[in-house]
Amino acid sequence: LDPTRLLYHGISEGGNNALRFLPFAPEILAATPTVGGGRLTEILLHQFPTLLSTLEGFIPGARGVQSLTGLSLFQHAYDDQDPHSFARFLYGAPLAFAGLPDARPPSVLWTEGIGDTFVPNNATRSAARELGVPSVRKLRRSSPVLTEVDAPLSANLAADRTGGHFQYDPATTPGCFVGEEGHFCPQRAPIAQEQRRLFFETALEGQAPVIVDPIP
């Protein structure tokens, strides 16, 4: 095992957990978290549209705003461990490690799937904002809170570090099909896999990893 060539690839919950793992893992050279987001309560409401009515069935008298307030309080209590709360520690406020004065955060390719019914797109984009990485064009859905840059993107964080957010829309992604679940399209599309492979290969070559737009 070569400790200078460690990579991370996490999907879904693995993407969520990347937000709270990577800030504490300067040993990782490059990472490709895919369709993650964090923000537990938002994910639960997104995945389970009947959650509020279900809660109201268990709590007599609870209606509408009371249920939402309760969930908000739950999220507030959970925030200290929510992956989303750790994203800023990767680039925005990087952590110092005792005994590792030269520790540096890894390069990151943060990937979103349009129409994801497991992880809300808002959570994925919000995490990109907390990470402090730009969206790489061509964007399939713009966001007013994210900076946009053209592909290919490389060395935007340092001479050998790259960080960016990329979107896949099943309707326009070769290898996916119209109506396909947005959560799975970026996982299995051959061009998405090739994009991640190129990102890792350029990192392992000692260069700044490259984020390309592989969609014609």
FENQUI-V177803 format. One record per residue. N is the residue number from 1. RES is the residue in three letters. SS is DSSP state (2 for helix, 1 for strand, 0 for the rest). Layout:
<<N | RES | SS> <N | RES | SS>>
//
This chain:
<<1 | LEU | 0> <2 | ASP | 0> <3 | PRO | 0> <4 | THR | 0> <5 | ARG | 0> <6 | LEU | 1> <7 | LEU | 1> <8 | TYR | 1> <9 | HIS | 0> <10 | GLY | 0> <11 | ILE | 1> <12 | SER | 0> <13 | GLU | 2> <14 | GLY | 2> <15 | GLY | 2> <16 | ASN | 2> <17 | ASN | 2> <18 | ALA | 2> <19 | LEU | 2> <20 | ARG | 2> <21 | PHE | 2> <22 | LEU | 2> <23 | PRO | 2> <24 | PHE | 2> <25 | ALA | 0> <26 | PRO | 0> <27 | GLU | 0> <28 | ILE | 1> <29 | LEU | 1> <30 | ALA | 1> <31 | ALA | 1> <32 | THR | 0> <33 | PRO | 0> <34 | THR | 1> <35 | VAL | 0> <36 | GLY | 0> <37 | GLY | 0> <38 | GLY | 0> <39 | ARG | 0> <40 | LEU | 2> <41 | THR | 2> <42 | GLU | 2> <43 | ILE | 2> <44 | LEU | 2> <45 | LEU | 2> <46 | HIS | 2> <47 | GLN | 2> <48 | PHE | 0> <49 | PRO | 0> <50 | THR | 0> <51 | LEU | 2> <52 | LEU | 2> <53 | SER | 2> <54 | THR | 2> <55 | LEU | 2> <56 | GLU | 2> <57 | GLY | 2> <58 | PHE | 2> <59 | ILE | 0> <60 | PRO | 0> <61 | GLY | 0> <62 | ALA | 0> <63 | ARG | 0> <64 | GLY | 0> <65 | VAL | 2> <66 | GLN | 2> <67 | SER | 2> <68 | LEU | 2> <69 | THR | 2> <70 | GLY | 2> <71 | LEU | 2> <72 | SER | 2> <73 | LEU | 2> <74 | PHE | 2> <75 | GLN | 2> <76 | HIS | 2> <77 | ALA | 2> <78 | TYR | 2> <79 | ASP | 0> <80 | ASP | 0> <81 | GLN | 0> <82 | ASP | 0> <83 | PRO | 2> <84 | HIS | 2> <85 | SER | 2> <86 | PHE | 2> <87 | ALA | 2> <88 | ARG | 2> <89 | PHE | 2> <90 | LEU | 0> <91 | TYR | 0> <92 | GLY | 0> <93 | ALA | 0> <94 | PRO | 0> <95 | LEU | 0> <96 | ALA | 0> <97 | PHE | 0> <98 | ALA | 0> <99 | GLY | 0> <100 | LEU | 0> <101 | PRO | 0> <102 | ASP | 0> <103 | ALA | 0> <104 | ARG | 0> <105 | PRO | 0> <106 | PRO | 0> <107 | SER | 1> <108 | VAL | 1> <109 | LEU | 1> <110 | TRP | 1> <111 | THR | 1> <112 | GLU | 1> <113 | GLY | 1> <114 | ILE | 0> <115 | GLY | 0> <116 | ASP | 0> <117 | THR | 0> <118 | PHE | 0> <119 | VAL | 0> <120 | PRO | 0> <121 | ASN | 2> <122 | ASN | 2> <123 | ALA | 2> <124 | THR | 2> <125 | ARG | 2> <126 | SER | 2> <127 | ALA | 2> <128 | ALA | 2> <129 | ARG | 2> <130 | GLU | 2> <131 | LEU | 2> <132 | GLY | 0> <133 | VAL | 0> <134 | PRO | 1> <135 | SER | 1> <136 | VAL | 1> <137 | ARG | 0> <138 | LYS | 0> <139 | LEU | 0> <140 | ARG | 0> <141 | ARG | 0> <142 | SER | 0> <143 | SER | 0> <144 | PRO | 0> <145 | VAL | 0> <146 | LEU | 0> <147 | THR | 0> <148 | GLU | 1> <149 | VAL | 1> <150 | ASP | 0> <151 | ALA | 0> <152 | PRO | 0> <153 | LEU | 1> <154 | SER | 1> <155 | ALA | 0> <156 | ASN | 0> <157 | LEU | 0> <158 | ALA | 1> <159 | ALA | 0> <160 | ASP | 0> <161 | ARG | 1> <162 | THR | 0> <163 | GLY | 1> <164 | GLY | 1> <165 | HIS | 1> <166 | PHE | 1> <167 | GLN | 1> <168 | TYR | 1> <169 | ASP | 0> <170 | PRO | 0> <171 | ALA | 0> <172 | THR | 0> <173 | THR | 0> <174 | PRO | 0> <175 | GLY | 0> <176 | CYS | 0> <177 | PHE | 0> <178 | VAL | 0> <179 | GLY | 0> <180 | GLU | 0> <181 | GLU | 0> <182 | GLY | 2> <183 | HIS | 2> <184 | PHE | 2> <185 | CYS | 2> <186 | PRO | 2> <187 | GLN | 2> <188 | ARG | 2> <189 | ALA | 0> <190 | PRO | 2> <191 | ILE | 2> <192 | ALA | 2> <193 | GLN | 2> <194 | GLU | 2> <195 | GLN | 2> <196 | ARG | 2> <197 | ARG | 2> <198 | LEU | 2> <199 | PHE | 2> <200 | PHE | 2> <201 | GLU | 2> <202 | THR | 2> <203 | ALA | 2> <204 | LEU | 2> <205 | GLU | 0> <206 | GLY | 0> <207 | GLN | 0> <208 | ALA | 0> <209 | PRO | 0> <210 | VAL | 1> <211 | ILE | 1> <212 | VAL | 0> <213 | ASP | 0> <214 | PRO | 0> <215 | ILE | 0> <216 | PRO | 0>>
//
